[in-house]
């Protein structure tokens, strides 16, 4: 998880440099949480979520979008969301963007 967080941090900084046109950290980045539904990768998912939450807490103008109470796909894929949950998650992204990234 530590290596993943370092890689993502480096990538986000590169993206900001590439797309900022001199604006730097003023570009807002939203990081979304995967589904919280338990499966055989629950421990790994917890490390992943902690890593991306920490990035959002430590990088300027970076926001974490949680996935609490959202249903996973019904086909056994517990990492991804049902269609209804995707709509709710989209609302959460919009609200975070509107309230934190303007």
C-alpha positions as CSV (number, residue, x, y, z in Angstrom):
1,X,0.0,0.0,0.0
2,X,2.9,2.4,0.7
3,X,4.4,1.9,-2.7
4,X,0.9,2.3,-4.3
5,X,0.4,5.6,-2.4
6,X,3.8,6.9,-3.5
7,X,3.1,6.0,-7.1
8,X,-0.3,7.7,-7.1
9,X,1.1,10.8,-5.4
10,X,3.9,11.1,-8.0
11,X,1.3,10.5,-10.8
12,X,-1.1,13.2,-9.5
13,X,1.8,15.7,-9.2
14,X,2.8,15.0,-12.8
15,X,-0.8,15.4,-13.9
16,X,-1.1,18.7,-12.2
17,X,2.1,19.9,-13.8
18,X,1.0,18.7,-17.2
19,X,-2.5,20.2,-17.1
20,X,-2.1,23.2,-14.8
21,X,-0.7,25.7,-17.3
22,X,1.0,27.3,-14.3
23,X,-2.0,26.8,-11.9
24,X,-0.2,24.0,-10.0
25,X,-2.1,22.8,-6.9
26,X,-5.2,24.9,-7.8
27,X,-6.4,21.9,-9.9
28,X,-8.8,20.0,-7.8
29,X,-8.5,16.2,-7.7
30,X,-11.2,13.9,-6.5
31,X,-10.3,10.4,-5.3
32,X,-13.1,7.9,-5.1
33,X,-13.3,5.0,-2.7
34,X,-14.1,1.5,-4.1
35,X,-17.0,-0.5,-2.9
36,X,-16.7,-1.4,0.8
37,X,-18.4,-4.8,0.5
38,X,-16.4,-7.6,2.0
39,X,-14.7,-10.4,0.0
40,X,-11.5,-12.3,-0.1
41,X,-9.5,-9.1,-0.7
42,X,-11.0,-7.2,2.2
43,X,-7.6,-6.7,4.0
44,X,-6.0,-5.4,0.8
45,X,-9.0,-3.1,0.1
46,X,-8.6,-1.6,3.6
47,X,-5.0,-0.8,2.9
48,X,-5.9,0.7,-0.5
49,X,-8.7,2.8,1.0
50,X,-6.3,4.0,3.8
51,X,-3.7,4.9,1.2
52,X,-6.0,7.0,-1.0
53,X,-7.7,8.6,2.0
54,X,-4.3,9.7,3.3
55,X,-3.4,11.1,-0.1
56,X,-6.6,13.2,-0.1
57,X,-5.8,14.4,3.4
58,X,-2.3,15.4,2.6
59,X,-2.2,16.7,-1.0
60,X,-3.5,20.2,-1.5
61,X,-6.9,20.6,-3.1
62,X,-7.5,16.9,-3.2
63,X,-10.8,15.4,-2.0
64,X,-11.8,11.9,-0.9
65,X,-15.3,10.7,-2.0
66,X,-16.6,7.9,0.2
67,X,-18.7,5.0,-0.8
68,X,-20.5,4.2,2.4
69,X,-23.9,2.5,2.0
70,X,-23.6,1.9,-1.7
71,X,-24.4,-1.5,-3.2
72,X,-21.9,-3.5,-5.1
73,X,-22.6,-5.3,-8.4
74,X,-24.8,-8.4,-7.9
75,X,-22.6,-10.5,-10.1
76,X,-20.0,-11.3,-7.5
77,X,-17.8,-8.3,-8.3
78,X,-17.7,-6.7,-4.9
79,X,-15.2,-4.0,-6.0
80,X,-17.6,-2.2,-8.3
81,X,-21.0,-0.6,-7.8
82,X,-24.5,-1.4,-9.0
83,X,-26.0,1.0,-11.5
84,X,-28.1,2.7,-8.8
85,X,-25.1,3.0,-6.6
86,X,-23.1,4.6,-9.4
87,X,-25.7,7.3,-9.7
88,X,-25.5,8.1,-6.0
89,X,-21.7,8.1,-6.1
90,X,-21.9,10.5,-9.1
91,X,-24.0,12.8,-6.9
92,X,-21.4,12.6,-4.1
93,X,-18.6,13.5,-6.6
94,X,-20.6,16.4,-7.8
95,X,-21.3,17.7,-4.3
96,X,-17.6,17.3,-3.3
97,X,-16.5,19.1,-6.5
98,X,-19.1,21.9,-6.1
99,X,-18.3,22.5,-2.4
100,X,-14.6,22.0,-2.3
101,X,-13.2,22.5,-5.8
102,X,-14.6,25.8,-7.0
